Amino acid sequence: MEKGRVLIVDDDPIVRDVLSNILGSVGGYGTDVAVDGLEGVEKVRTHEYDMVFTDLTMPRLNGMDLLRETKRINPSLSVVVITSFSTIESAINAMKEGARDFITKPFNINTVISVADKIVGEKRLLGRLSSPLDSQATIGRLNTELFSNLHEIGMFHTITTELDGMYSNKEIYEKIVEMTARLLVVKEASFGIVENGSLKIECGLGVLQRHIPIDGSLFERVLQSGNYYIALPGEVNPHTGVPLASPFFSIPFIMNDDAFAVLSLSNKADGTAFTESEISLALAFAKKAALRIENNALYEVFYNNLVNTLKALVTSIEARDVYTRHHSERVVSYSLQIADVMGVPAEEKDVIRFGGYLHDIGKIGVRDTVLLKPGRLTDEEMAEIRQHPVIGDNIIKPIKFFPKERELIRHHHEKVDGSGYPDGLEGEQTPLIVRIIQVADTYDAMTSSRPYRRALSHEVAVAELIRCMNTQFDAEAVRAFLQTSAGRGGANGD
């Protein structure tokens, strides 16, 4: 069952398709499209929609004119503006004209769906509150106030939901200005980090991004007091050094009782001063954002400590066996060379860098008498060795951060014909990065001396890889390895 009907108006077919997929396939909305403003107006006249998403720059009839015509045809129909960060000011002007919200390119799926859900939720709530008495002036005024409050609450929920999904402080720094511009409908906003006696503007709307000296500016007052401050017209604008023409609202961001950043807002689109409601909303957002930033910083410390602990475990394993020392580093190096040839995305390479380093971590659970045995292993000892991928998987399993690394650790001894271990997976049942690691791991094992045999030559190892293509190894991964420096005989890829 559809949650609502959405009209998407944009002259770019890619944008239309992306939004249709997000709102339709993911969001559960029925979607319709128009290729420009004129077609959009005609569809608004002849069809029923819960909301309209429109671009601003279009041929024949632009988004602002579409907005005005839509409001004339159906004043209650919500319009969401599509924009890029560089044209947010145009989106702010559109909200002044009656647009309900705006979204920026490239689209964040959760943001798009949250905006749509907020609009539909408000519409349904207001529908339930409607009564025959709505025609009375008092009820009408109360409904208007209620609608305004619902809009603020919905906007705050949408933005904070988006904020909760950001685990990189750099991403927050880049998006925080856009978020506050949507929340308070301002034309000027900036977010700066305290750095060496100045405020480094990380992101700005309508202001220059630069370092602003803190001493003597109103930022000094905000940072020292730890409280927000609203500078009135006539006071000095810290961005330009000239008198302010409108109120300038600055909020400190606090972490561990110290102010580390400042969010500043000014030049409201409607030309009015900041209301008590808007001040409370901005302070609540700033507190939420500061907490998100602090949590991300703590997460990063925890993550780095965890990574260092896991790497120490690998080091302790390799210290037990002089023959495998630096094996993991070489496997990662060879794997990354293969990945480069095969065009593996950057995020997958990150999995290789860490997961490849940890791929043999399960050997910490194998007895030295088995791991270092100079002769042939018994069937029982071989079974113990073959448990190391499972042991490694179990070591990483309680840690929720590394799902792809777990796959790499567990399956690096599988074979494409299904004869590997521990799960007997075949072909593409294992991800590509695992099949890459399998080639790199086996090559390094063959070209390294072991307690029971001397290292094989590069030529012999390469011949074995080629012989076992499509049985033990992925053929494309082997061919890619042969194109690398290591595959051509270079030591460690040099």
N, C-alpha and C positions, 0 to 999 in steps of 0.2 A: 504494500500500500504506500502510495506517494505521500511524503511529508508536506508537500506543497509544490506549486508551479513557479518556475523561474524563467524569465526571459533574459537571454544573454545577447547584448548588442555590441558588436565589434567588427571592424572591417578586416581584421587579421584572422584568417581561418584557423591558424594554430592556436591562438588565444581562445577562440570559440570552442575548439575541440577539447583543449585542456580543461577549461572551466566546465564544459558539459560532462566530461568524464569525472571530474572531482565532485560536482554537485549531483550528478546522476548515479554513476556507478558506486561511488564511495558514500555520498551524503544521503542518497535515497530520495532525491527530488526529481520531479518531472521537469525536463528542460525543453526550451524552445529557443531558436536563434534568429537573429536579424543581422544582415550584413552592413547596415548603416542606420543613421538616426531616422531617416524617413520611413524605412521599413519597420523600425522599432515603434515609431508613433502609430503607424497603421495597425500593428499587432496589439498595442496597448488599447486602441479603440475597439478592436473586434474580439479580443480574447480576455479571459480572466487569469490574472497572475497574482502571486503573493508578493513578488518582488522583481525588480529589474536590476541586472548588473550591466553597466554601460561604460565603454571607453569614452574619453573626453575628446580625442582628436579623431574625427572621421570625416569622410567626404559627404557632400550634399547637406547633411545636418549634423552638427557636432553634439557632443554629449551634454553640454550645458543647455543648449536649446531643446534637446530631447528631455532633459530633466524638467525644464519649465513647462513644456507641452504636456508631459506626463502628469505634472501636478495640476494643470488646468483640467485635464480629462478626468483624472481620478486622484484627488488630493490625498487620499489615505494610502495610495500605493507607494511602498518603500523603494527607493532607488539607491543602489550602491555603486560608487564610482570606481573604475579601474584606472590605476595610474602607476607611474614609476616614481622612485624616490626623488628624482630631480624635479618632478612636477607636483610634489605634494601640496604646494601652495595653491595650485589650481583645484586640487581636491578639497582643500579647506574652504575655498570660495564656493565650491559646489555644495558643501554641507551648510554654508550660510544661506544658500538658495533653497535648501530643503532636502538635500541628500542625507540619507540616514547614516552612512558610513563609507569608508573607502578601503580598498585593498591594493597592495603594491605588487608589482612584478619584480622578480619571479615569485609565483604564488606559493604560499605556505598552505598545504592541504588543510591542516587543522584550523587555520585562521579563516579560510574561505567557508568551511562548514560551520564553524562557530558563529560567524556573522549571519549566515542564513538561518541557523537554528534560533539565534537570538531574536531575529525579526519575526519569524513564525511564532515563537513562543509568546512574544509580547502581543502579537495580533490575536492569538487565541485567548490569552488572559483578558484582554480588553473586551473581546466578544462575550466572554462569560459574565463580565461585569455590567454589560449594557442592559438598559431597561427602558420602558416607555418614558420614564421621567428624565431621560438624558436631554430632552429638549429644554429643560429648566436651566437657567443660567448658572445656578450654584453647582448642580451636578456636572454641567459642562466644564466649569472651571476646575472642579476636583478631578475630573477625568483627564484634563490637560496636564495638571500637576502630576497625576499618577503616571501618565504616559511619559512625561519628562523623567521622572524618577526611574521608571522601568528602563528607559533608554540608557540612563547613566549606569544602572546596575548591570544591564546586559552588556554594555560596552566594557565595563570594568571586568566582568567575568570573561568575556572573549579575550581581552588583552592579557589578563593574568593566566588564563589557560595556555595561551601561546608562550608566555614567559616561562611557565613550568616545564615546557618542552625544550628549553634551551640549556644545554649543558656546557656551552662554551661562553666564557665571559666576553670574549671578543665579539661573538655574535650578539650578545646583549648590548654591548657598547654601541654596535652599529644600528641596532633596531630600536633602542630606547627612545630616541627622538621621534621616530615615526609613531610609536605607540602613544606617547604623550600628546602629539599633535592630533591624533584621532580622539583621544580622551577629552581634551579640553578645547579642541578646535582653535588652535593658535597658529599664527603665521611664522612665528620665530621661536626656536627652541634650540637648546644646546646641552650637551652632556660632556663634562670634562673630568679628568682624573688629576689629583694633586701629584705633581712631579717636580722636584727640585725648586720649590718656591714659586711655581707657576701652575696655572690650570691648563693642562693639555686637553684641548677640545677634541674629543674622539669622534663626535658626530654633531653636525649642526644643520639647522633648517633656517634659511634666511640670515645666517651669520657666517663669518669666516671661520675656518677651522685652523686654529693656531695656538701658540702658547701665550697665555695672558698672565702677567705678573699679579700675584695675589696681594702683596703689600699695598695698602692704601686703597684697594678696591672694595666694593661691597662684598666680594667673595671672601675677603679676610674676616669680615664681621660674621658671615654665615658659618664659615669653617671653625672659627674660635668659639662661637656660641653653641654650635650644634643645633641651632633652630632655624626655621625658615624665615625669610625676610621678603617683604614686598616693597620694592623701591617705587616711589611715586613719580609721576611726570615732573621733570625738572632736575631730578637727581642724575648723576653721571652714569651713562650706560657703560659697563665694564668692557663691552665688546668694541665700542667705537670711540669712547672717551668724550662723547657729546651728550648734551642733556636728553633724557628720555622723553619720548612723546606719549608713551602709554605705560601702565604699571608693569614692573619687571619682577617676576616671582621666582625666587631662588630657594632650592631645597637641598640641604646637605644629605649625603649618603653616609650612614654610620656603620662601622664594623669594629667590634671590640672597643666600643666607646670612643673611637677616633673617626673623624670625618675624613673620608678618602676621595670623595667625588662631590660634584655639584650638578644638579639638574636645574636649568633655568628656562622659564617660559614667559613669553610676552607677545603683545600685539594680537589680542583676541580678534577673531574674524568678525565678530559683531560689534567691535569697538567699545565694549563695556569693560568695567573692572571685574576682577575675579570675585565670585560670590563665595559665601561661606561653604556652600555645598561643593563648589569646584575646588576650593582649598582643601577640604577634607578628602575629596576624591584623589587629588594629586598627592597628598601626604600618604594616603593609604597605598597608592601605587608605588611611591618611592620606597616605602618601608618594605613592601613585597619584593621589589626589584633588588634592593640592597641585601635582603635575606637570600635571594636566589644567587646573587653574586658571591656572598659569603659561603653558601653551601657548595657552590661550584669550586671555590678555592680550597675548601676542606676536602672535597672529593678528589681534587687534583693531588693534594698532599697524600691522602690515603692511597690513591691509585699508584702514585710513584713509589711509595713505600712497599706496596704489594708487589709491584713489578720488580723492584730491587730484591725483595725476599725470594721471589720465584727464580730470578736470575742467579741468586746465591745458591739455591738448591741445584741448579744445573751445573754451576761451577764446582760444587762439592762432588757431583757425580763424575765429572770429567777429571777431577783431581784423583779419584780412585783408579782411573784407567788412563795411563800415559798415552796409550795408543789412540784414544778418542778425544784427547785434549784439542780444543778449538774446532772440533767436528761441527758443532752447532753453528758457529760463525761462518764456516765454509759453506754449509748447507744453505744458510740464509743468503749468502753472497751469490751462489750459483742459481738459487731459485729466483732471486730478483733479476738476474740477467735474463733468465728464461721469460719471466713475466714481462720485461721490457720488450722483448721480441714479439711476444704474443699480444701486446697491447692491453695488459691487465689494468683495470682502474686503480687509481691511487689508494682508495680505501682497502682494496684487496691486498695491495702491496704492504700496507700497514699490518694486516693480519699475518702475512708471511714473515715480516720483520720480527714480530713478537712470537707468534705461534711456532715459526720455524726454529727459533732459539730454544723453545720449550719442548720441541717434539719428542725428545728422549727423556723427559723429566721422570717418567714412570720407572726408569732404571734404578731410581733410588730404592725401589722396593725389591730389587733383584739381589740375591746373595753374591758376595764377592767371589766365592768359590765357583759360582756359575758364570758371573760376568767376566772374570779374569782367567777362566780355565784355558790352559794352553792347547789342550787336545780337543777331539771331537766331543760334542755334547751328547749325553744320553737323551732318550725320548722324554724322560721326566724333566731333565734340565732344559731341553728345548721348549717344552710346554711352559716352564717358568719364565723363560726369556720372552715368549710370545704373549705373556700377560702384561708386559710393560706398557703397551698402548692403553690398556684398560686401566692400569694403575694410574697412569698419567691423567687420563680422563677423569678418574675419581678424585684426583688431587685438585683439578681445576673446577670440577662440577659444582661445589658449593659456592663458587665465586660467580656471580651472575653477569659479569662484565664481558666475558670472553666466549660467546657461543660459537663463533667461527673458528677461533683458536682451538676450542675443544674438538671440533671435527677434524682439524688438521692433526692434532695429537693422537686421537683415537684411530684414525684411518690411514696413517702414513705407511702402513705395511700391507694395505689392500693391493690387489692386482686387478687389471682391467678385465681379465678372464674369470674373475670371481674366486680364484684359488688362494687369495691372500687371507690375512687375519686382522682383527678378531671376528669380523662380521661377514666375511665372504662377499663383500660388495662388488658389483660389476660395473665397468665402464663409467658412464656419467652419473652413476649413483653416488660417486664421490665428487665433490666440487673440483673445479679446474685447479685451484691453488693447491689442493691436496695431491692431484696427479702431477703437478709441477714438483712439489716437494719429494714425491716418490722417486722421480728421476734424479734430482740433485742428491738426495740421501744415498741412493744406491751407488751413484758415481763416486761420491766421496768415500763410501765404505770400501768400494773396490780398490781405490787408489791410495788407501791408508793401510799401513802395516797393522796386523792383528796378532794376538798371542799365538795363533795357530797357523799363520801364513804371512808371507811378505806381500807388500803392496803390489798390485798389478800395474802395468804401464798404462798410460793414457790411451794408447792405441787399442790395447786389449779391452779396456773398460768400455770404450766407445763401441767397439765391435759387439760387445755383449748387450749394450743398450739397444743397438740396431737389431740384433738377433731376436730380442725379446719384445720388440714393438708389437702392439696389439694382443700380446698375451700377458706379459707382466706390466708393461708401461704403455701410457698413452702415446700414440704415434706422433701427434702434433707437438706434444711436449718434448719428445726426443728430438724431433727435427728442429724445434726452436733452440734446444740446448746446443745442437751442432753449429748453430749460427752465432753463438756467444763466444766471447774471448776464452772462457774456460773450456767450452766444447771444442775449440780449435787448438787447445793445448796450452793456453796461457795459465800460469800459476795463479790461482785464486782470482782469475779474471783480469790479471794485469796485462 
